[in-house]
């Protein structure tokens, strides 16, 4: 997981370990619940076999506060995995 993440960061890597080999999954994404409770789906790629990585853009993780993140993966066999939830605090910025 990244260190300090701010709302206006771009290019920060958000990496979650699923504990499961994701290389054969047909879909890998990160599901995120923002501080107001809304659910967002973040694009992710597989890195280091078991990890899902999202590259933060200006329009993702763009609300200050505590977020809950979870890896979601689906395989062609129909197997569906939702990883453990992890918390990430997104900090505000004087520029936002």
N, C-alpha and C positions, 0 to 999 in steps of 0.2 A: 504494500500500500504506500502511497505517496506520503511525504511529510506534511507540511502545512500547504493547504490548497485554498486559494482565494477565488471569489466569484468571477473575477476577470482574468484568471489564468487561461492561457492557451498553450497546448502542447504538453501539459503535465500528464504523466502516465499514472493511470489508476489500475492497479493490478490486484486481482483476487485469486487466491488458490482454491480450487475446487476439491483437491485431493483425489481427483479421478482423471484418467487419461482422456483428454478432450480432442485429441488429434483426428479421430474419425467422426466426430459430431458434425451433423449437417447444419446446425444452428448453434451459435454461441453468442450470448449477449449478457449484459448486466442489467438487471432490473433494479431501479432506484426509487425509493419513496422519499419525496422531498419533505421539508419541515411542515408543510401544510397538509401532508397526507396524500398528495397526488402521486400516482405512479408514472414513471417515465422509463422507457427502454433505451439503453445506451448501446451503440454498436461496440463490438469487441472482437479481438482476434486472439487466437491461441498462441501462447508463448510458454516456453519451458514445459511443454506437454500437458501440465495440469492447471495452468493459469489462464485466466481471461483478462485481457488488457484493453482498456479504453483510453484513447488519447483525447484529453479534455479539449473541447472547442468552446468558443465564446458563448454558445447557446446551450451548453450542457452543464449541469451542476452549478447553475447560475443564481441560486438563492442562498443567502447566508443562513446557517443553522445546521442542525444535526440531520444527516441523511442516513438511511438504511440501504445497504447495497447487497445484492445477491447474484451469484452466477446462475444463469439459466442455460441449459444445453439440451438439445434434442438430437437423437440419432435416427438414421433411416430405418432402424428396426422398430421404431416407435417408443424406445426408451426415452424418458423425460427426467431430467435432473434439475432440482432447485437446490443450490448449495446453502450453506449456513449464512444467516444474515450477519453483516458486519456494519458497524457504525463508522461514519466519517463526518467530521465537522468541517463545513465549508465556511471560511472566514470572509467577512466583508472587506471592502477596499475603499480607500479614500477617493479613488477614481470612479466608484460606482454609486 
